[in-house]
Amino acid sequence: MRDDECEPTVEEDRAHERARAPAERSGAGTDLAVPAFHRRTGPRIGQSLERSAYVLLTRLEVGDPLTLKELAHTFQVDVSTINRQVSAMLRNGLVERFPDPEGGMARKFRPTALGLERLEADRAISRAGTTRLIEASGWTGERTEQFLTLLSEFNQSIEQLEGLTWSRAGRADTPSATAD
């Protein structure tokens, strides 16, 4: 520290900590519905998952297992595209395929323990990048909370508009799950 710089005050330290806590969970609000946000948070340095695996695992983590057709509908892409992505994930042990418990013909997919472990590791890196961006904004904790609330509402509106809603009830780090 240079002589002409001042030590941060206790109040500034507390404000920084209040702003940091909600920022660290901000990745949850941007995981699914705003992929452009991820492109703007910088390169995926240190992350081990391909972008498609990250997004697919995020979706499979928050809901029931899905078929290829259901995944294709969710992401509004061709089944052949999802099939290629899921096949690579199967080879890498990130997802598993199993018969439909309700007797349907199509196989369903769910994340494996390895897939969830790698997703969480990549998510931590993504959150750290998002936290740096929010901290650089200079926002207060209250302003950050407002941003996360609005981002969550925006994502839900996009999902409703496109008929792509799903439950995030199991995710403790989503803005909607922690706002209460």
DRENVOLO-411962 format. One line per field, with one value per atom (N, C-alpha, C): residue number from 1; atom name; residue in one letter; x, y, z. Coordinates in Angstrom, 2 decimals, padded with zeros to 5 digits, m for minus. Layout:
N
n <- NUM / ...
atom <- CA / ...
res <- A / ...
px <- X / ...
py <- Y / ...
pz <- Z / ...
***
This chain:
180
n <- 1 / 1 / 1 / 2 / 2 / 2 / 3 / 3 / 3 / 4 / 4 / 4 / 5 / 5 / 5 / 6 / 6 / 6 / 7 / 7 / 7 / 8 / 8 / 8 / 9 / 9 / 9 / 10 / 10 / 10 / 11 / 11 / 11 / 12 / 12 / 12 / 13 / 13 / 13 / 14 / 14 / 14 / 15 / 15 / 15 / 16 / 16 / 16 / 17 / 17 / 17 / 18 / 18 / 18 / 19 / 19 / 19 / 20 / 20 / 20 / 21 / 21 / 21 / 22 / 22 / 22 / 23 / 23 / 23 / 24 / 24 / 24 / 25 / 25 / 25 / 26 / 26 / 26 / 27 / 27 / 27 / 28 / 28 / 28 / 29 / 29 / 29 / 30 / 30 / 30 / 31 / 31 / 31 / 32 / 32 / 32 / 33 / 33 / 33 / 34 / 34 / 34 / 35 / 35 / 35 / 36 / 36 / 36 / 37 / 37 / 37 / 38 / 38 / 38 / 39 / 39 / 39 / 40 / 40 / 40 / 41 / 41 / 41 / 42 / 42 / 42 / 43 / 43 / 43 / 44 / 44 / 44 / 45 / 45 / 45 / 46 / 46 / 46 / 47 / 47 / 47 / 48 / 48 / 48 / 49 / 49 / 49 / 50 / 50 / 50 / 51 / 51 / 51 / 52 / 52 / 52 / 53 / 53 / 53 / 54 / 54 / 54 / 55 / 55 / 55 / 56 / 56 / 56 / 57 / 57 / 57 / 58 / 58 / 58 / 59 / 59 / 59 / 60 / 60 / 60 / 61 / 61 / 61 / 62 / 62 / 62 / 63 / 63 / 63 / 64 / 64 / 64 / 65 / 65 / 65 / 66 / 66 / 66 / 67 / 67 / 67 / 68 / 68 / 68 / 69 / 69 / 69 / 70 / 70 / 70 / 71 / 71 / 71 / 72 / 72 / 72 / 73 / 73 / 73 / 74 / 74 / 74 / 75 / 75 / 75 / 76 / 76 / 76 / 77 / 77 / 77 / 78 / 78 / 78 / 79 / 79 / 79 / 80 / 80 / 80 / 81 / 81 / 81 / 82 / 82 / 82 / 83 / 83 / 83 / 84 / 84 / 84 / 85 / 85 / 85 / 86 / 86 / 86 / 87 / 87 / 87 / 88 / 88 / 88 / 89 / 89 / 89 / 90 / 90 / 90 / 91 / 91 / 91 / 92 / 92 / 92 / 93 / 93 / 93 / 94 / 94 / 94 / 95 / 95 / 95 / 96 / 96 / 96 / 97 / 97 / 97 / 98 / 98 / 98 / 99 / 99 / 99 / 100 / 100 / 100 / 101 / 101 / 101 / 102 / 102 / 102 / 103 / 103 / 103 / 104 / 104 / 104 / 105 / 105 / 105 / 106 / 106 / 106 / 107 / 107 / 107 / 108 / 108 / 108 / 109 / 109 / 109 / 110 / 110 / 110 / 111 / 111 / 111 / 112 / 112 / 112 / 113 / 113 / 113 / 114 / 114 / 114 / 115 / 115 / 115 / 116 / 116 / 116 / 117 / 117 / 117 / 118 / 118 / 118 / 119 / 119 / 119 / 120 / 120 / 120 / 121 / 121 / 121 / 122 / 122 / 122 / 123 / 123 / 123 / 124 / 124 / 124 / 125 / 125 / 125 / 126 / 126 / 126 / 127 / 127 / 127 / 128 / 128 / 128 / 129 / 129 / 129 / 130 / 130 / 130 / 131 / 131 / 131 / 132 / 132 / 132 / 133 / 133 / 133 / 134 / 134 / 134 / 135 / 135 / 135 / 136 / 136 / 136 / 137 / 137 / 137 / 138 / 138 / 138 / 139 / 139 / 139 / 140 / 140 / 140 / 141 / 141 / 141 / 142 / 142 / 142 / 143 / 143 / 143 / 144 / 144 / 144 / 145 / 145 / 145 / 146 / 146 / 146 / 147 / 147 / 147 / 148 / 148 / 148 / 149 / 149 / 149 / 150 / 150 / 150 / 151 / 151 / 151 / 152 / 152 / 152 / 153 / 153 / 153 / 154 / 154 / 154 / 155 / 155 / 155 / 156 / 156 / 156 / 157 / 157 / 157 / 158 / 158 / 158 / 159 / 159 / 159 / 160 / 160 / 160 / 161 / 161 / 161 / 162 / 162 / 162 / 163 / 163 / 163 / 164 / 164 / 164 / 165 / 165 / 165 / 166 / 166 / 166 / 167 / 167 / 167 / 168 / 168 / 168 / 169 / 169 / 169 / 170 / 170 / 170 / 171 / 171 / 171 / 172 / 172 / 172 / 173 / 173 / 173 / 174 / 174 / 174 / 175 / 175 / 175 / 176 / 176 / 176 / 177 / 177 / 177 / 178 / 178 / 178 / 179 / 179 / 179 / 180 / 180 / 180
atom <- N / CA / C / N / CA / C / N / CA / C / N / CA / C / N / CA / C / N / CA / C / N / CA / C / N / CA / C / N / CA / C / N / CA / C / N / CA / C / N / CA / C / N / CA / C / N / CA / C / N / CA / C / N / CA / C / N / CA / C / N / CA / C / N / CA / C / N / CA / C / N / CA / C / N / CA / C / N / CA / C / N / CA / C / N / CA / C / N / CA / C / N / CA / C / N / CA / C / N / CA / C / N / CA / C / N / CA / C / N / CA / C / N / CA / C / N / CA / C / N / CA / C / N / CA / C / N / CA / C / N / CA / C / N / CA / C / N / CA / C / N / CA / C / N / CA / C / N / CA / C / N / CA / C / N / CA / C / N / CA / C / N / CA / C / N / CA / C / N / CA / C / N / CA / C / N / CA / C / N / CA / C / N / CA / C / N / CA / C / N / CA / C / N / CA / C / N / CA / C / N / CA / C / N / CA / C / N / CA / C / N / CA / C / N / CA / C / N / CA / C / N / CA / C / N / CA / C / N / CA / C / N / CA / C / N / CA / C / N / CA / C / N / CA / C / N / CA / C / N / CA / C / N / CA / C / N / CA / C / N / CA / C / N / CA / C / N / CA / C / N / CA / C / N / CA / C / N / CA / C / N / CA / C / N / CA / C / N / CA / C / N / CA / C / N / CA / C / N / CA / C / N / CA / C / N / CA / C / N / CA / C / N / CA / C / N / CA / C / N / CA / C / N / CA / C / N / CA / C / N / CA / C / N / CA / C / N / CA / C / N / CA / C / N / CA / C / N / CA / C / N / CA / C / N / CA / C / N / CA / C / N / CA / C / N / CA / C / N / CA / C / N / CA / C / N / CA / C / N / CA / C / N / CA / C / N / CA / C / N / CA / C / N / CA / C / N / CA / C / N / CA / C / N / CA / C / N / CA / C / N / CA / C / N / CA / C / N / CA / C / N / CA / C / N / CA / C / N / CA / C / N / CA / C / N / CA / C / N / CA / C / N / CA / C / N / CA / C / N / CA / C / N / CA / C / N / CA / C / N / CA / C / N / CA / C / N / CA / C / N / CA / C / N / CA / C / N / CA / C / N / CA / C / N / CA / C / N / CA / C / N / CA / C / N / CA / C / N / CA / C / N / CA / C / N / CA / C / N / CA / C / N / CA / C / N / CA / C / N / CA / C / N / CA / C / N / CA / C / N / CA / C / N / CA / C / N / CA / C / N / CA / C / N / CA / C / N / CA / C / N / CA / C / N / CA / C / N / CA / C / N / CA / C / N / CA / C / N / CA / C / N / CA / C / N / CA / C / N / CA / C / N / CA / C / N / CA / C / N / CA / C / N / CA / C / N / CA / C / N / CA / C / N / CA / C / N / CA / C / N / CA / C / N / CA / C / N / CA / C / N / CA / C / N / CA / C / N / CA / C
res <- M / M / M / R / R / R / D / D / D / D / D / D / E / E / E / C / C / C / E / E / E / P / P / P / T / T / T / V / V / V / E / E / E / E / E / E / D / D / D / R / R / R / A / A / A / H / H / H / E / E / E / R / R / R / A / A / A / R / R / R / A / A / A / P / P / P / A / A / A / E / E / E / R / R / R / S / S / S / G / G / G / A / A / A / G / G / G / T / T / T / D / D / D / L / L / L / A / A / A / V / V / V / P / P / P / A / A / A / F / F / F / H / H / H / R / R / R / R / R / R / T / T / T / G / G / G / P / P / P / R / R / R / I / I / I / G / G / G / Q / Q / Q / S / S / S / L / L / L / E / E / E / R / R / R / S / S / S / A / A / A / Y / Y / Y / V / V / V / L / L / L / L / L / L / T / T / T / R / R / R / L / L / L / E / E / E / V / V / V / G / G / G / D / D / D / P / P / P / L / L / L / T / T / T / L / L / L / K / K / K / E / E / E / L / L / L / A / A / A / H / H / H / T / T / T / F / F / F / Q / Q / Q / V / V / V / D / D / D / V / V / V / S / S / S / T / T / T / I / I / I / N / N / N / R / R / R / Q / Q / Q / V / V / V / S / S / S / A / A / A / M / M / M / L / L / L / R / R / R / N / N / N / G / G / G / L / L / L / V / V / V / E / E / E / R / R / R / F / F / F / P / P / P / D / D / D / P / P / P / E / E / E / G / G / G / G / G / G / M / M / M / A / A / A / R / R / R / K / K / K / F / F / F / R / R / R / P / P / P / T / T / T / A / A / A / L / L / L / G / G / G / L / L / L / E / E / E / R / R / R / L / L / L / E / E / E / A / A / A / D / D / D / R / R / R / A / A / A / I / I / I / S / S / S / R / R / R / A / A / A / G / G / G / T / T / T / T / T / T / R / R / R / L / L / L / I / I / I / E / E / E / A / A / A / S / S / S / G / G / G / W / W / W / T / T / T / G / G / G / E / E / E / R / R / R / T / T / T / E / E / E / Q / Q / Q / F / F / F / L / L / L / T / T / T / L / L / L / L / L / L / S / S / S / E / E / E / F / F / F / N / N / N / Q / Q / Q / S / S / S / I / I / I / E / E / E / Q / Q / Q / L / L / L / E / E / E / G / G / G / L / L / L / T / T / T / W / W / W / S / S / S / R / R / R / A / A / A / G / G / G / R / R / R / A / A / A / D / D / D / T / T / T / P / P / P / S / S / S / A / A / A / T / T / T / A / A / A / D / D / D
px <- 000.84 / 000.00 / 000.89 / 000.54 / 001.29 / 000.93 / 001.85 / 001.62 / 000.40 / 000.09 / m001.04 / m002.38 / m002.40 / m003.66 / m004.11 / m005.40 / m005.96 / m006.34 / m006.23 / m006.72 / m008.24 / m008.84 / m010.30 / m010.87 / m011.98 / m012.62 / m013.37 / m013.73 / m014.52 / m015.83 / m016.43 / m017.70 / m017.52 / m016.41 / m016.14 / m015.94 / m015.23 / m015.05 / m016.38 / m017.26 / m018.58 / m019.41 / m019.36 / m020.11 / m019.62 / m018.31 / m017.74 / m018.24 / m018.27 / m018.74 / m020.22 / m021.04 / m022.47 / m022.68 / m021.89 / m022.02 / m021.54 / m020.54 / m019.94 / m020.87 / m021.56 / m022.38 / m023.41 / m024.26 / m025.22 / m024.55 / m023.44 / m022.76 / m022.25 / m021.86 / m021.32 / m022.38 / m023.64 / m024.68 / m025.28 / m024.77 / m025.35 / m025.25 / m024.31 / m024.19 / m025.45 / m026.19 / m027.41 / m028.43 / m028.51 / m029.47 / m029.10 / m027.86 / m027.42 / m027.11 / m027.24 / m026.86 / m027.67 / m028.96 / m029.81 / m030.35 / m030.94 / m031.70 / m030.92 / m029.75 / m029.01 / m027.60 / m027.50 / m026.18 / m025.26 / m025.80 / m024.96 / m024.19 / m024.78 / m024.09 / m022.79 / m022.84 / m021.64 / m020.54 / m020.90 / m019.89 / m019.20 / m019.89 / m019.34 / m018.58 / m018.63 / m017.94 / m016.51 / m016.03 / m014.64 / m014.46 / m013.23 / m012.94 / m013.17 / m013.32 / m013.59 / m012.27 / m011.39 / m010.08 / m010.28 / m009.67 / m009.74 / m010.95 / m011.92 / m013.12 / m012.89 / m013.47 / m013.20 / m014.31 / m015.48 / m016.62 / m016.74 / m017.15 / m017.54 / m018.78 / m018.99 / m020.15 / m021.45 / m021.60 / m022.85 / m023.05 / m021.98 / m022.09 / m022.48 / m021.91 / m022.23 / m023.72 / m024.24 / m025.64 / m026.56 / m026.25 / m027.09 / m027.08 / m025.92 / m025.86 / m026.63 / m026.54 / m027.29 / m028.78 / m029.25 / m030.68 / m031.06 / m030.26 / m030.57 / m030.50 / m029.68 / m029.52 / m030.79 / m031.53 / m032.65 / m034.00 / m034.04 / m035.34 / m035.25 / m036.34 / m036.40 / m035.52 / m035.11 / m034.36 / m035.18 / m034.50 / m035.16 / m034.69 / m035.54 / m035.18 / m034.44 / m033.86 / m033.22 / m034.22 / m035.42 / m036.45 / m036.81 / m036.94 / m037.26 / m036.13 / m034.90 / m033.76 / m033.72 / m033.97 / m033.98 / m035.06 / m036.24 / m037.31 / m036.90 / m036.31 / m035.90 / m034.95 / m033.99 / m032.98 / m033.26 / m034.41 / m034.85 / m033.78 / m033.27 / m032.30 / m032.75 / m032.13 / m032.45 / m032.05 / m032.79 / m032.47 / m031.07 / m030.67 / m029.33 / m028.24 / m028.46 / m027.48 / m027.37 / m028.51 / m028.52 / m027.92 / m028.23 / m027.70 / m026.16 / m025.57 / m024.11 / m023.55 / m024.17 / m023.69 / m023.82 / m024.97 / m025.20 / m024.31 / m024.09 / m023.20 / m021.79 / m021.28 / m019.96 / m019.97 / m021.06 / m021.17 / m021.24 / m021.93 / m021.97 / m020.57 / m019.82 / m018.46 / m017.55 / m017.79 / m016.96 / m017.49 / m018.57 / m019.10 / m019.82 / m020.29 / m020.96 / m022.45 / m023.06 / m024.48 / m024.62 / m025.77 / m026.08 / m027.45 / m027.59 / m028.84 / m029.51 / m030.83 / m031.56 / m032.96 / m033.61 / m034.98 / m035.95 / m036.96 / m038.00 / m038.72 / m038.71 / m039.38 / m040.89 / m041.46 / m042.90 / m043.20 / m042.21 / m042.42 / m042.35 / m042.00 / m041.87 / m040.73 / m040.77 / m039.76 / m038.42 / m038.47 / m037.23 / m036.46 / m035.15 / m034.28 / m034.21 / m034.00 / m033.87 / m032.41 / m032.07 / m030.70 / m030.72 / m029.71 / m029.52 / m028.01 / m027.63 / m026.21 / m025.66 / m024.40 / m023.71 / m023.08 / m022.56 / m021.85 / m020.66 / m019.94 / m018.82 / m019.30 / m020.40 / m020.94 / m021.30 / m021.95 / m022.33 / m021.11 / m020.10 / m018.86 / m018.15 / m018.04 / m017.38 / m018.21 / m019.54 / m020.41 / m020.20 / m020.17 / m019.99 / m018.63 / m017.59 / m016.26 / m016.25 / m016.85 / m016.92 / m017.81 / m018.89 / m019.79 / m019.08 / m018.23 / m017.48 / m016.58 / m015.95 / m015.10 / m015.96 / m017.12 / m018.02 / m018.52 / m018.88 / m019.34 / m018.25 / m017.03 / m015.92 / m015.77 / m015.91 / m015.84 / m016.98 / m018.18 / m019.35 / m019.19 / m018.67 / m018.44 / m017.48 / m016.41 / m015.46 / m016.15 / m017.03 / m017.74 / m018.66 / m019.39 / m020.31 / m019.53 / m018.44 / m017.63 / m017.05 / m016.67 / m016.11 / m017.16 / m018.43 / m019.50 / m019.60 / m019.09 / m019.18 / m020.55 / m021.41 / m022.76 / m022.73 / m023.71 / m023.92 / m024.55 / m024.61 / m025.27 / m026.73 / m027.39 / m028.80 / m028.97 / m028.10 / m028.18 / m027.93 / m026.97 / m026.69 / m027.91 / m028.55 / m029.77 / m030.86 / m031.02 / m032.00 / m031.68 / m030.41 / m029.98 / m030.32 / m029.98 / m030.22 / m031.71 / m032.51 / m033.96 / m034.51 / m034.09 / m034.55 / m034.06 / m032.84 / m032.30 / m033.11 / m033.44 / m034.24 / m035.63 / m036.26 / m037.57 / m037.48 / m036.43 / m036.22 / m036.08 / m035.27 / m035.10 / m036.42 / m037.18 / m038.46 / m039.43 / m039.40 / m040.26 / m039.89 / m038.60 / m038.16 / m038.64 / m038.45 / m038.86 / m040.36 / m041.16 / m042.62 / m043.02 / m042.41 / m042.71 / m042.45 / m041.37 / m040.99 / m041.53 / m042.31 / m042.89 / m041.85 / m040.80 / m039.68 / m039.47 / m040.53 / m040.39 / m040.00 / m039.27 / m038.92 / m038.66 / m038.74 / m038.60 / m037.13 / m036.85 / m035.51 / m035.58 / m036.63 / m036.87 / m035.70 / m034.97 / m033.88 / m032.60 / m032.52 / m031.28 / m031.27 / m030.41 / m030.33 / m029.67 / m028.95 / m028.22 / m028.91 / m030.16 / m030.85 / m031.41 / m031.50 / m032.05 / m033.44 / m034.30 / m035.66 / m035.69 / m034.73 / m034.71 / m034.14 / m033.37 / m032.76 / m033.35 / m034.31 / m034.86 / m035.75 / m036.29 / m037.21 / m036.52
py <- m001.17 / 000.00 / 001.24 / 002.21 / 003.46 / 004.32 / 005.24 / 006.11 / 007.00 / 007.39 / 008.30 / 007.59 / 006.26 / 005.52 / 005.31 / 005.28 / 005.08 / 003.63 / 003.17 / 001.84 / 001.85 / 000.73 / 000.70 / 000.76 / 001.44 / 001.55 / 000.25 / 000.07 / m001.09 / m001.10 / 000.06 / 000.17 / m000.25 / 000.16 / m000.23 / m001.74 / m002.32 / m003.77 / m004.50 / m004.01 / m004.64 / m004.51 / m003.35 / m003.13 / m004.08 / m004.27 / m005.20 / m006.62 / m007.06 / m008.40 / m008.57 / m007.54 / m007.61 / m007.72 / m007.01 / m007.05 / m008.39 / m008.98 / m010.21 / m011.41 / m011.55 / m012.74 / m012.99 / m012.01 / m012.29 / m012.44 / m011.78 / m011.89 / m013.31 / m013.98 / m015.32 / m016.32 / m016.05 / m016.98 / m016.54 / m015.48 / m014.92 / m015.86 / m016.77 / m017.70 / m018.49 / m018.80 / m019.57 / m018.85 / m017.55 / m016.78 / m016.68 / m016.91 / m016.75 / m018.08 / m019.19 / m020.50 / m020.93 / m020.69 / m021.32 / m020.40 / m019.30 / m018.51 / m017.39 / m017.08 / m015.97 / m016.43 / m017.28 / m017.76 / m016.65 / m015.55 / m014.45 / m013.87 / m013.93 / m013.44 / m014.20 / m015.52 / m016.33 / m015.96 / m015.62 / m015.22 / m013.94 / m013.09 / m011.81 / m011.88 / m013.00 / m013.09 / m013.57 / m013.63 / m013.96 / m015.39 / m015.73 / m017.08 / m018.10 / m019.32 / m020.41 / m020.97 / m020.11 / m020.52 / m021.35 / m022.51 / m023.39 / m024.29 / m024.06 / m024.90 / m026.14 / m027.25 / m028.51 / m028.95 / m028.38 / m028.80 / m027.96 / m028.61 / m027.87 / m027.06 / m025.95 / m025.09 / m025.90 / m026.75 / m027.51 / m028.45 / m029.08 / m029.99 / m029.20 / m028.03 / m027.18 / m026.85 / m026.42 / m026.02 / m027.23 / m028.35 / m029.54 / m030.09 / m030.16 / m030.64 / m029.72 / m028.41 / m027.46 / m027.74 / m027.99 / m028.29 / m029.61 / m030.64 / m031.96 / m031.96 / m031.10 / m031.02 / m030.50 / m029.60 / m028.94 / m029.62 / m030.70 / m031.32 / m032.82 / m033.38 / m034.81 / m035.17 / m036.44 / m036.90 / m036.66 / m036.43 / m036.10 / m036.99 / m037.11 / m037.81 / m036.84 / m037.38 / m036.51 / m035.53 / m036.01 / m035.15 / m034.01 / m034.32 / m033.29 / m032.27 / m032.74 / m031.83 / m030.94 / m031.53 / m030.75 / m029.67 / m030.01 / m029.02 / m027.92 / m028.31 / m027.34 / m026.30 / m026.74 / m025.83 / m025.38 / m025.82 / m025.43 / m025.68 / m026.92 / m027.36 / m028.71 / m029.14 / m030.44 / m031.57 / m032.67 / m033.84 / m034.34 / m034.23 / m034.70 / m033.91 / m032.64 / m031.81 / m032.26 / m032.43 / m032.90 / m034.29 / m035.15 / m036.51 / m036.50 / m035.66 / m035.55 / m035.08 / m034.07 / m033.52 / m034.52 / m035.17 / m036.14 / m037.37 / m037.79 / m038.93 / m038.66 / m037.46 / m037.09 / m037.11 / m036.64 / m036.63 / m038.05 / m038.93 / m040.34 / m040.95 / m040.71 / m041.25 / m040.75 / m039.53 / m038.94 / m039.21 / m039.97 / m040.34 / m039.21 / m038.22 / m037.06 / m037.27 / m038.11 / m038.45 / m039.96 / m040.44 / m041.86 / m041.98 / m043.05 / m043.32 / m044.50 / m044.42 / m045.51 / m045.59 / m046.74 / m046.89 / m045.96 / m045.52 / m044.66 / m045.47 / m044.99 / m045.72 / m045.85 / m044.99 / m045.06 / m045.96 / m046.66 / m047.61 / m047.06 / m045.82 / m045.24 / m045.89 / m045.75 / m046.36 / m045.62 / m044.32 / m043.52 / m043.66 / m043.60 / m043.61 / m042.20 / m042.15 / m040.85 / m040.68 / m039.42 / m039.09 / m038.29 / m038.55 / m037.81 / m037.67 / m036.66 / m036.46 / m037.54 / m037.88 / m038.79 / m037.97 / m038.66 / m037.96 / m037.19 / m037.79 / m037.09 / m035.85 / m035.97 / m034.83 / m033.69 / m034.01 / m032.98 / m032.36 / m033.19 / m032.69 / m031.70 / m032.06 / m031.17 / m029.92 / m030.06 / m028.90 / m027.93 / m028.44 / m027.56 / m026.88 / m027.59 / m026.99 / m025.86 / m026.10 / m025.07 / m023.91 / m024.23 / m023.19 / m022.28 / m022.83 / m022.02 / m021.03 / m021.47 / m020.59 / m019.51 / m019.91 / m018.96 / m017.92 / m018.37 / m017.45 / m016.47 / m016.95 / m016.06 / m014.96 / m015.32 / m014.31 / m013.33 / m013.82 / m012.95 / m012.04 / m012.60 / m011.81 / m010.66 / m010.95 / m009.89 / m008.79 / m009.17 / m008.17 / m007.32 / m007.95 / m007.21 / m006.32 / m006.83 / m006.00 / m004.80 / m005.01 / m003.91 / m002.84 / m003.21 / m002.23 / m001.22 / m001.62 / m000.74 / m000.72 / m001.65 / m001.69 / m002.04 / m001.53 / m001.92 / m003.30 / m003.88 / m005.18 / m005.11 / m004.00 / m003.82 / m003.75 / m003.01 / m002.88 / m004.23 / m004.99 / m006.32 / m007.22 / m007.16 / m007.95 / m007.59 / m006.29 / m005.84 / m006.44 / m006.38 / m006.94 / m008.42 / m009.18 / m010.63 / m010.95 / m010.18 / m010.37 / m010.10 / m008.98 / m008.64 / m009.67 / m010.14 / m011.15 / m012.44 / m012.84 / m014.04 / m013.87 / m012.73 / m012.46 / m012.42 / m011.82 / m011.75 / m013.16 / m014.00 / m015.37 / m016.13 / m015.99 / m016.67 / m016.18 / m014.89 / m014.35 / m014.93 / m015.03 / m015.63 / m017.08 / m017.82 / m019.22 / m019.36 / m018.52 / m018.58 / m018.22 / m017.19 / m016.76 / m017.87 / m018.61 / m019.67 / m021.04 / m021.09 / m022.36 / m023.33 / m022.82 / m023.67 / m023.62 / m023.59 / m023.48 / m024.82 / m024.75 / m025.93 / m025.48 / m026.44 / m026.13 / m025.98 / m024.99 / m024.82 / m025.02 / m025.68 / m025.79 / m026.44 / m027.32 / m028.01 / m027.21 / m026.07 / m025.29 / m024.25 / m024.44 / m023.50 / m022.19 / m022.15 / m020.93 / m020.06 / m020.37 / m019.53 / m018.32 / m017.18 / m016.00 / m016.23 / m016.96 / m017.17 / m018.08 / m018.98 / m019.89 / m019.25 / m018.18 / m017.57 / m016.23 / m015.77 / m014.43 / m014.38 / m015.51 / m015.52 / m015.30
pz <- 000.00 / 000.00 / 000.00 / m000.81 / m000.86 / 000.34 / 000.68 / 001.84 / 001.67 / 000.41 / 000.20 / 000.12 / 000.25 / 000.26 / 001.69 / 001.89 / 003.23 / 003.42 / 004.64 / 004.98 / 004.86 / 004.38 / 004.34 / 005.76 / 005.89 / 007.19 / 007.49 / 008.74 / 009.13 / 008.36 / 008.19 / 007.46 / 006.00 / 005.37 / 003.98 / 003.87 / 004.85 / 004.86 / 004.98 / 005.87 / 006.03 / 004.76 / 004.12 / 002.88 / 001.80 / 001.74 / 000.76 / 001.00 / 002.25 / 002.58 / 002.26 / 002.56 / 002.24 / 000.74 / m000.04 / m001.50 / m002.05 / m001.44 / m001.96 / m001.82 / m000.70 / m000.45 / m001.55 / m001.90 / m002.97 / m004.32 / m004.54 / m005.82 / m006.04 / m004.98 / m005.12 / m005.58 / m005.34 / m005.80 / m007.13 / m007.71 / m008.93 / m010.12 / m010.11 / m011.23 / m011.47 / m010.40 / m010.55 / m011.40 / m011.28 / m012.06 / m013.52 / m013.83 / m015.21 / m015.87 / m015.15 / m015.69 / m016.89 / m016.88 / m017.88 / m018.95 / m018.57 / m019.54 / m020.20 / m019.73 / m020.32 / m020.71 / m021.74 / m022.13 / m022.60 / m023.12 / m023.55 / m022.37 / m021.18 / m019.98 / m019.77 / m019.98 / m019.78 / m020.75 / m021.98 / m022.95 / m022.52 / m021.77 / m021.36 / m020.04 / m019.35 / m018.06 / m018.25 / m019.46 / m019.71 / m020.16 / m020.49 / m020.97 / m019.86 / m020.27 / m019.33 / m018.78 / m018.37 / m017.86 / m016.60 / m016.59 / m015.42 / m015.38 / m016.25 / m016.24 / m017.10 / m016.69 / m017.37 / m018.32 / m018.19 / m019.01 / m020.27 / m021.35 / m022.56 / m022.20 / m022.89 / m022.62 / m022.68 / m023.70 / m023.83 / m022.65 / m022.17 / m021.03 / m019.77 / m019.61 / m018.45 / m018.45 / m019.59 / m019.67 / m019.51 / m020.16 / m020.04 / m018.61 / m018.00 / m016.61 / m015.67 / m015.91 / m015.09 / m015.19 / m016.39 / m016.59 / m015.95 / m016.15 / m015.60 / m014.07 / m013.52 / m012.07 / m011.39 / m012.02 / m011.36 / m011.54 / m012.26 / m012.49 / m012.65 / m013.11 / m013.35 / m014.54 / m014.62 / m015.79 / m017.06 / m018.17 / m019.43 / m020.57 / m021.58 / m022.81 / m023.73 / m024.79 / m025.78 / m026.38 / m026.66 / m027.25 / m026.29 / m025.01 / m024.02 / m023.89 / m023.92 / m023.87 / m025.11 / m026.28 / m027.52 / m027.46 / m026.94 / m026.80 / m025.83 / m024.70 / m023.69 / m024.25 / m025.06 / m025.58 / m027.01 / m027.54 / m028.87 / m029.94 / m029.92 / m030.93 / m031.46 / m032.54 / m033.12 / m032.18 / m032.25 / m031.44 / m031.78 / m033.06 / m033.45 / m032.74 / m032.52 / m031.80 / m030.35 / m029.70 / m028.31 / m028.22 / m029.19 / m029.18 / m029.21 / m030.06 / m030.11 / m028.77 / m028.20 / m026.94 / m025.79 / m025.71 / m024.63 / m024.83 / m026.07 / m026.33 / m025.81 / m026.04 / m025.52 / m023.99 / m023.40 / m021.95 / m021.39 / m022.09 / m021.68 / m021.70 / m022.79 / m022.91 / m021.80 / m021.36 / m020.31 / m018.90 / m018.79 / m017.48 / m016.76 / m017.50 / m016.88 / m016.69 / m017.53 / m017.43 / m017.56 / m017.13 / m017.33 / m017.99 / m018.76 / m019.47 / m018.76 / m018.64 / m017.98 / m018.57 / m018.40 / m018.93 / m018.21 / m018.95 / m018.37 / m017.29 / m016.04 / m014.95 / m015.16 / m016.02 / m016.29 / m017.48 / m017.99 / m019.06 / m020.47 / m020.63 / m021.97 / m022.74 / m024.06 / m024.92 / m024.87 / m024.76 / m024.80 / m023.50 / m023.62 / m022.44 / m021.86 / m020.57 / m019.89 / m019.46 / m019.20 / m018.80 / m017.51 / m016.67 / m015.43 / m015.21 / m014.45 / m014.19 / m013.26 / m013.45 / m012.54 / m011.42 / m010.42 / m009.34 / m009.91 / m010.86 / m011.50 / m012.25 / m012.97 / m013.69 / m012.76 / m011.65 / m010.68 / m009.99 / m009.74 / m009.13 / m010.06 / m011.33 / m012.28 / m012.54 / m012.55 / m012.71 / m011.55 / m010.34 / m009.18 / m009.21 / m009.62 / m009.71 / m010.75 / m011.91 / m012.95 / m012.51 / m011.81 / m011.33 / m010.34 / m009.50 / m008.55 / m009.29 / m010.35 / m011.16 / m011.82 / m012.34 / m012.98 / m011.97 / m010.78 / m009.74 / m009.35 / m009.26 / m008.90 / m009.95 / m011.23 / m012.29 / m012.21 / m011.95 / m011.83 / m010.60 / m009.52 / m008.31 / m008.61 / m009.36 / m009.72 / m010.52 / m011.45 / m012.25 / m011.38 / m010.48 / m009.63 / m008.67 / m008.11 / m007.22 / m007.97 / m009.22 / m010.01 / m010.28 / m010.22 / m010.44 / m009.30 / m008.12 / m006.97 / m006.32 / m006.69 / m006.13 / m004.65 / m003.95 / m002.55 / m002.53 / m001.34 / m001.20 / m001.61 / m001.25 / m001.61 / m003.13 / m003.78 / m005.25 / m005.92 / m005.39 / m005.93 / m005.75 / m004.59 / m004.35 / m005.35 / m005.63 / m006.61 / m007.98 / m008.36 / m009.64 / m009.73 / m008.68 / m008.70 / m008.75 / m008.03 / m008.06 / m009.46 / m010.04 / m011.40 / m012.42 / m012.28 / m013.21 / m013.11 / m011.90 / m011.71 / m012.35 / m012.12 / m012.71 / m014.23 / m014.76 / m016.20 / m016.79 / m016.16 / m016.63 / m016.62 / m015.55 / m015.46 / m016.52 / m016.83 / m017.88 / m019.25 / m019.53 / m020.79 / m020.87 / m019.78 / m019.75 / m019.97 / m019.31 / m019.48 / m020.89 / m021.44 / m022.80 / m023.80 / m023.58 / m024.51 / m024.10 / m023.02 / m022.57 / m022.07 / m021.46 / m021.04 / m019.53 / m018.76 / m017.32 / m016.71 / m015.63 / m014.85 / m013.42 / m012.51 / m011.10 / m010.74 / m009.91 / m009.35 / m007.83 / m007.38 / m005.94 / m005.19 / m005.82 / m005.14 / m005.06 / m005.69 / m005.76 / m004.65 / m003.67 / m002.55 / m002.94 / m004.06 / m004.39 / m005.44 / m005.78 / m006.73 / m006.00 / m006.69 / m006.03 / m005.47 / m006.21 / m005.73 / m004.51 / m004.40 / m003.26 / m002.01 / m002.17 / m001.00 / m000.64 / m001.41 / m001.17 / 000.05 / 000.49 / 001.64 / 002.95
***
